[in-house]
Amino acid sequence: MGKYVFAYTGGGMAETPEAQEAAMQAWGAWFGGLGSAIVDGGNPFGASTLVKADGSTSTVKTGLGGYSIVSADNLELAAKLTSGCPIFDAGGAVEVYEAIEM
């Protein structure tokens, strides 16, 4: 069993309190459906900056919105776990990365 990082990209924040509550319920239901595959539900990201080797900083342009960590037998199965993710309904996507044990 390996660990995989779901990096959420794109999408948008719900604008009304009702839409925000519906989004939270959708995320809760989706996470609930993943069951024991969830290692760390993760968090959304806030402000960010890109730091270069010379110490200079600039605005990050990757559009990462948050992360979660799941457990799966391989990358293909981890990718299948993204099915039904609420980020898709908001126009976003999920990047799936294998976390290499060191």
C-alpha positions in Angstrom: 0.0 0.0 0.0 1.4 3.4 -0.9 0.5 7.0 -0.1 -0.7 9.4 -2.7 -1.1 13.1 -2.6 -4.2 14.7 -4.2 -3.3 18.3 -5.2 -6.5 20.2 -5.9 -6.2 22.8 -8.7 -8.6 25.4 -10.2 -12.2 25.6 -9.2 -13.7 28.4 -7.3 -15.0 29.3 -3.9 -18.8 29.1 -3.4 -20.1 32.7 -3.1 -23.2 32.4 -0.9 -23.4 30.9 2.6 -25.9 28.4 1.2 -23.5 27.4 -1.6 -20.6 27.2 0.8 -22.6 24.8 3.1 -23.6 22.7 0.1 -20.0 22.5 -1.0 -18.9 21.5 2.5 -21.5 18.8 2.6 -20.4 17.5 -0.8 -16.8 17.3 0.3 -17.8 15.6 3.6 -19.8 13.0 1.6 -17.0 12.4 -0.8 -14.4 12.0 2.0 -16.9 9.6 3.7 -17.1 7.5 0.6 -13.3 7.1 0.6 -13.4 5.4 4.0 -10.1 4.0 5.2 -8.3 5.2 2.1 -8.0 8.6 3.7 -4.7 9.0 5.5 -5.0 12.8 5.9 -8.0 14.8 4.8 -5.7 17.7 4.2 -6.5 21.4 4.1 -7.2 24.2 1.6 -4.3 26.5 0.9 -4.3 30.2 1.7 -1.8 32.9 0.6 1.4 31.7 -1.0 4.7 32.9 -2.4 7.4 31.5 -4.6 10.9 31.7 -3.1 14.0 31.5 -5.4 17.5 30.5 -4.5 18.6 34.1 -4.3 15.9 34.8 -1.7 13.6 36.8 -4.0 9.9 36.1 -3.9 7.1 36.3 -6.4 3.5 35.4 -6.8 2.7 31.7 -7.2 0.9 30.9 -10.4 0.2 27.1 -10.0 -3.3 27.5 -8.7 -3.0 24.8 -6.1 -6.0 25.0 -3.8 -5.3 22.3 -1.2 -4.3 18.7 -0.7 -5.3 15.4 0.8 -3.4 12.2 1.3 -4.8 8.7 0.5 -3.6 5.2 0.6 -3.9 2.9 -2.5 -2.2 -0.1 -4.0 -0.9 1.9 -7.0 -1.1 5.2 -8.9 -3.9 4.0 -11.2 -6.1 3.0 -8.2 -5.3 6.2 -6.4 -6.4 8.2 -9.5 -9.7 6.2 -9.5 -10.4 7.4 -6.0 -10.8 11.0 -7.3 -14.1 9.9 -9.0 -16.9 12.2 -7.7 -14.5 14.7 -6.1 -16.4 18.0 -5.6 -13.6 20.0 -7.2 -14.7 18.7 -10.6 -18.1 20.4 -10.1 -16.4 23.7 -9.5 -14.4 23.4 -12.7 -11.2 22.2 -11.0 -9.0 19.1 -11.3 -7.0 16.8 -9.1 -3.3 16.1 -9.6 -2.3 12.7 -8.1 1.3 12.2 -6.9 2.9 9.1 -5.4 4.6 10.0 -2.1 7.9 8.1 -2.1 8.9 6.5 1.2 12.5 7.4 2.2 
